[in-house]
């Protein structure tokens, strides 16, 4: 397969994993539907509590 589609797919997967990990981290939530909505979503249970 050509390199460009594989690089795009790898970049897309990395971006989505970043959003998922942000979603599971304590904070203000993540704008999962941006740019369609500015609402922030947070999970009912956090898996990562971050560093202080």
Rosetta silent file (secondary structure, phi, psi, omega in degrees, C-alpha in Angstrom):
SEQUENCE: XXXXXXXXXXXXXXXXXXXXXXXXXXXXXXXXXXXXXXXXXXXXXXXXXXXX
SCORE:     score description
SCORE:     0.000 S_00000001
   1 L     0.000  147.954  177.802    0.000    0.000    0.000 S_00000001
   2 L   -60.921  153.761 -175.654    1.161    3.540   -0.630 S_00000001
   3 H   -69.738  -35.083 -175.681    2.798    5.313    2.285 S_00000001
   4 H   -61.765  -49.094  178.624    0.406    8.306    2.412 S_00000001
   5 H   -63.542  -36.340  178.235   -2.791    6.350    3.284 S_00000001
   6 H   -66.998  -40.591  178.274   -0.916    4.296    5.893 S_00000001
   7 H   -65.365  -40.451  177.906    0.555    7.441    7.452 S_00000001
   8 H   -62.576  -45.023 -179.850   -2.898    9.056    7.494 S_00000001
   9 H   -63.217  -43.120  177.621   -4.421    5.991    9.172 S_00000001
  10 H   -61.924  -43.404  178.546   -1.657    5.872   11.787 S_00000001
  11 H   -63.233  -42.653  179.372   -2.112    9.591   12.514 S_00000001
  12 H   -63.425  -43.419  178.984   -5.885    9.174   12.814 S_00000001
  13 H   -64.191  -43.181  178.522   -5.539    6.233   15.222 S_00000001
  14 H   -62.827  -41.137  178.917   -3.032    8.140   17.368 S_00000001
  15 H   -62.732  -46.776 -178.678   -5.338   11.173   17.485 S_00000001
  16 H   -65.051  -38.207  176.209   -8.358    9.083   18.502 S_00000001
  17 H   -64.730  -37.121  177.581   -6.359    7.293   21.216 S_00000001
  18 H   -62.529  -45.073  178.689   -5.239   10.675   22.545 S_00000001
  19 H   -63.221  -42.902  179.305   -8.871   11.844   22.762 S_00000001
  20 H   -62.302  -44.707  178.970   -9.888    8.590   24.483 S_00000001
  21 H   -65.514  -38.285  175.191   -7.092    8.874   27.052 S_00000001
  22 H   -62.107  -39.601 -179.820   -8.010   12.523   27.688 S_00000001
  23 H   -61.882  -36.526 -176.110  -11.622   11.436   28.198 S_00000001
  24 L   -88.409    6.655 -179.333  -10.581    8.903   30.855 S_00000001
  25 E  -104.971  142.281  178.262   -8.434   11.425   32.764 S_00000001
  26 L   -59.928  134.485  178.592   -9.687   13.600   35.622 S_00000001
  27 L   169.300 -154.483 -177.662  -10.323   17.117   34.425 S_00000001
  28 L   -83.856   -3.662 -176.644  -12.958   19.351   32.904 S_00000001
  29 L   100.445  177.066 -176.569  -14.024   16.764   30.354 S_00000001
  30 E  -125.442  138.871  176.377  -13.453   16.542   26.622 S_00000001
  31 L   -81.364   82.798 -175.308  -15.350   18.232   23.791 S_00000001
  32 L   -67.581  -28.273 -176.158  -16.044   14.970   21.944 S_00000001
  33 L  -103.034   13.525  178.702  -18.420   16.557   19.428 S_00000001
  34 L   -63.815  138.158    8.787  -16.352   19.645   18.598 S_00000001
  35 L   -93.509    8.977 -179.678  -16.894   21.622   16.318 S_00000001
  36 L   -75.758  -27.332 -178.266  -20.566   20.626   16.306 S_00000001
  37 L  -149.056  145.457  177.574  -20.983   21.272   20.032 S_00000001
  38 L   -95.332    6.009 -179.738  -18.991   23.018   22.765 S_00000001
  39 L   -68.311  140.222  178.193  -20.362   20.650   25.436 S_00000001
  40 L  -101.384  139.541 -179.915  -17.764   18.807   27.500 S_00000001
  41 E  -115.897  140.375  177.459  -18.187   15.136   28.350 S_00000001
  42 L  -132.584  144.840 -178.497  -16.641   13.305   31.308 S_00000001
  43 L   -74.781  157.750  177.134  -16.798    9.581   32.107 S_00000001
  44 L   -69.621  -27.012  179.922  -18.665    8.264   35.173 S_00000001
  45 L  -131.847  129.017  179.401  -15.466    6.524   36.354 S_00000001
  46 L   -91.156  140.113  177.327  -11.940    7.866   35.840 S_00000001
  47 L  -100.829  -24.961 -178.607   -9.084    5.493   35.043 S_00000001
  48 E  -125.164  130.685 -176.968   -6.246    8.037   35.169 S_00000001
  49 L  -104.521   -0.758  176.454   -5.888   10.644   37.905 S_00000001
  50 L    76.438 -179.920 -179.092   -2.953   12.618   36.509 S_00000001
  51 L  -115.086  150.151  177.871    0.119   13.920   38.248 S_00000001
  52 L  -119.418    0.000    0.000    0.445   16.763   40.735 S_00000001
